[in-house]
Amino acid sequence: MNKQKALDMLGLAMRAGKLITGEELTINEIRKQTAKLVIVTSDASGNTQKKVSDKSNYYQTTCIVEFTQGEIFDAIGKPRKVIGILDQGFANKIMSLITG
């Protein structure tokens, strides 16, 4: 996994305005089906991980548990546990970097 490259892509997506951050805002984008990829940090609570994962599964949005809150903070400059990528191109690139 090219973890650092994936984090760099998250930072680029943030600067491009293609990220939504925070649990409730991300869930709203999942409901509207505009979120293409959802990332939940590995150190988020089990309840948060389950809530976002269940919502993503229901609306058929890809959801991964990856990175830590610290890594996300370093990448996007905000301490977040849940982020959503709104652009399909960024989502595809980040997924390919994560899965190898």
Residue frames as qw, qx, qy, qz and C-alpha x, y, z in Angstrom:
[[0.000, 0.889, 0.459, 0.000, 0.00, 0.00, 0.00],
 [0.387, 0.341, -0.014, 0.856, 1.28, 3.44, -0.90],
 [0.300, -0.703, -0.570, 0.303, -0.02, 4.98, 2.30],
 [0.240, -0.510, -0.023, 0.826, 1.81, 8.31, 1.99],
 [0.027, 0.060, 0.569, 0.820, 0.75, 8.77, -1.64],
 [0.215, -0.588, -0.749, -0.215, -2.88, 8.10, -0.67],
 [0.305, -0.699, -0.382, 0.522, -2.61, 10.68, 2.11],
 [0.189, -0.275, 0.269, 0.903, -1.08, 13.16, -0.35],
 [0.077, -0.335, -0.707, -0.618, -4.06, 12.59, -2.65],
 [0.267, -0.708, -0.635, 0.156, -6.41, 13.32, 0.27],
 [0.268, -0.569, -0.083, 0.773, -4.62, 16.63, 0.80],
 [0.074, -0.033, 0.530, 0.844, -4.92, 17.43, -2.89],
 [0.169, -0.532, -0.765, -0.320, -8.63, 16.57, -2.86],
 [0.280, -0.696, -0.463, 0.472, -9.08, 18.83, 0.18],
 [0.169, -0.428, 0.156, 0.874, -7.43, 21.76, -1.61],
 [0.051, -0.122, -0.687, -0.715, -9.56, 21.05, -4.69],
 [0.472, -0.021, 0.227, -0.852, -12.73, 21.22, -2.59],
 [0.672, 0.048, -0.617, -0.407, -13.65, 17.59, -3.27],
 [0.366, -0.070, -0.850, 0.373, -13.70, 16.40, 0.37],
 [0.526, -0.627, -0.127, -0.560, -16.41, 16.56, 2.98],
 [0.353, 0.212, -0.761, 0.501, -15.25, 16.11, 6.57],
 [0.355, -0.151, 0.516, -0.765, -17.02, 15.14, 9.75],
 [0.188, 0.141, 0.968, -0.086, -19.42, 12.32, 10.57],
 [0.369, 0.598, 0.557, -0.442, -22.79, 14.04, 10.07],
 [0.324, 0.693, -0.252, -0.592, -21.81, 15.94, 6.91],
 [0.056, 0.311, -0.892, -0.324, -20.38, 12.77, 5.38],
 [0.264, 0.293, 0.903, -0.173, -23.52, 10.77, 6.25],
 [0.396, 0.681, 0.243, -0.566, -25.63, 13.48, 4.58],
 [0.280, 0.594, -0.556, -0.510, -23.52, 13.15, 1.40],
 [0.113, -0.053, 0.988, 0.091, -23.89, 9.35, 1.54],
 [0.368, 0.502, 0.682, -0.385, -27.67, 9.79, 1.72],
 [0.404, 0.750, -0.045, -0.521, -27.59, 12.14, -1.28],
 [0.892, 0.176, 0.347, 0.232, -25.34, 9.57, -3.00],
 [0.354, 0.911, -0.185, 0.105, -22.73, 12.19, -3.85],
 [0.413, -0.679, 0.607, 0.020, -19.97, 10.59, -1.73],
 [0.760, 0.437, -0.451, -0.167, -17.89, 8.26, -3.92],
 [0.691, 0.080, -0.620, 0.363, -15.61, 6.95, -1.17],
 [0.510, -0.786, 0.055, -0.346, -15.83, 7.17, 2.61],
 [0.577, 0.269, -0.623, 0.455, -12.83, 6.78, 4.90],
 [0.649, -0.723, -0.048, -0.231, -13.22, 6.14, 8.63],
 [0.120, 0.682, -0.657, 0.297, -10.10, 6.30, 10.79],
 [0.669, -0.023, -0.737, 0.096, -8.96, 3.15, 12.53],
 [0.241, -0.070, -0.650, 0.717, -9.04, 4.94, 15.89],
 [0.450, -0.271, -0.130, -0.841, -12.68, 6.10, 15.56],
 [0.502, -0.135, 0.679, -0.518, -15.06, 4.52, 18.05],
 [0.176, 0.109, 0.963, 0.175, -16.68, 1.22, 17.18],
 [0.288, 0.656, 0.590, -0.372, -20.06, 2.93, 17.19],
 [0.220, 0.744, -0.196, -0.600, -18.90, 5.54, 14.65],
 [0.031, -0.319, 0.846, 0.427, -17.31, 2.88, 12.44],
 [0.227, 0.319, 0.920, -0.017, -20.48, 0.78, 12.48],
 [0.280, 0.725, 0.375, -0.505, -22.82, 3.73, 11.87],
 [0.217, 0.687, -0.382, -0.579, -20.88, 5.01, 8.85],
 [0.080, -0.196, 0.932, 0.294, -20.24, 1.50, 7.51],
 [0.301, 0.431, 0.832, -0.177, -23.91, 0.51, 7.76],
 [0.320, 0.773, 0.162, -0.524, -25.04, 3.73, 6.05],
 [0.103, 0.577, -0.624, -0.517, -22.45, 3.25, 3.30],
 [0.187, 0.021, 0.970, 0.154, -23.52, -0.35, 2.72],
 [0.355, 0.590, 0.639, -0.343, -27.19, 0.64, 2.51],
 [0.364, 0.842, 0.006, -0.397, -26.48, 3.32, -0.11],
 [0.895, 0.270, 0.203, 0.291, -23.83, 1.17, -1.85],
 [0.158, 0.929, -0.291, 0.165, -20.96, 3.57, -1.21],
 [0.788, 0.172, -0.453, 0.380, -17.45, 2.22, -0.73],
 [0.439, -0.836, 0.184, -0.273, -16.33, 2.60, 2.89],
 [0.770, 0.205, -0.480, 0.366, -12.88, 1.73, 4.20],
 [0.592, -0.803, 0.042, 0.050, -11.37, 1.84, 7.67],
 [0.763, 0.309, -0.064, 0.564, -7.89, 3.16, 7.13],
 [0.259, 0.550, -0.207, 0.767, -5.36, 5.61, 8.55],
 [0.375, -0.466, -0.595, 0.536, -5.37, 7.22, 12.00],
 [0.009, -0.945, -0.319, 0.071, -6.79, 10.55, 13.03],
 [0.386, -0.708, 0.256, 0.533, -3.23, 11.91, 13.24],
 [0.438, 0.013, 0.649, 0.623, -2.45, 10.84, 9.67],
 [0.183, 0.742, 0.585, 0.272, -5.66, 12.45, 8.41],
 [0.212, -0.922, -0.116, 0.302, -4.82, 15.63, 10.33],
 [0.427, -0.467, 0.438, 0.639, -1.38, 15.76, 8.73],
 [0.364, 0.267, 0.708, 0.543, -2.91, 15.24, 5.27],
 [0.037, 0.704, 0.544, 0.456, -5.85, 17.68, 5.35],
 [0.141, 0.311, -0.262, 0.903, -5.06, 19.97, 8.28],
 [0.584, -0.372, 0.044, -0.720, -8.19, 19.11, 10.25],
 [0.136, -0.180, 0.930, -0.291, -8.62, 16.55, 13.03],
 [0.731, 0.079, -0.111, -0.668, -11.35, 14.33, 11.56],
 [0.476, -0.161, 0.858, -0.111, -12.39, 10.70, 12.00],
 [0.569, 0.471, 0.673, 0.043, -14.74, 10.48, 9.00],
 [0.086, 0.540, -0.297, -0.783, -14.16, 11.96, 5.55],
 [0.692, 0.475, 0.542, -0.048, -15.94, 11.56, 2.24],
 [0.226, -0.260, 0.518, 0.783, -14.47, 12.01, -1.23],
 [0.494, 0.595, 0.350, -0.529, -16.97, 13.63, -3.62],
 [0.428, 0.670, -0.422, -0.436, -15.01, 13.19, -6.87],
 [0.985, 0.100, 0.108, -0.087, -14.89, 9.82, -8.65],
 [0.639, 0.623, -0.353, 0.281, -11.39, 10.42, -10.01],
 [0.114, -0.625, 0.598, -0.488, -9.90, 11.11, -6.58],
 [0.821, -0.233, 0.360, -0.378, -11.85, 8.16, -5.13],
 [0.948, 0.306, -0.088, 0.014, -10.52, 5.77, -7.77],
 [0.451, 0.643, -0.477, 0.394, -6.92, 6.94, -7.36],
 [0.356, -0.552, 0.559, -0.507, -7.01, 6.75, -3.56],
 [0.925, -0.082, 0.251, -0.272, -8.55, 3.25, -3.67],
 [0.861, 0.430, -0.229, 0.147, -5.92, 2.05, -6.15],
 [0.195, 0.653, -0.557, 0.474, -3.12, 3.41, -3.92],
 [0.579, -0.424, 0.495, -0.489, -4.60, 1.81, -0.80],
 [0.951, 0.043, 0.235, -0.194, -5.31, -1.60, -2.32],
 [0.444, -0.474, 0.644, 0.404, -2.05, -1.67, -4.25]]
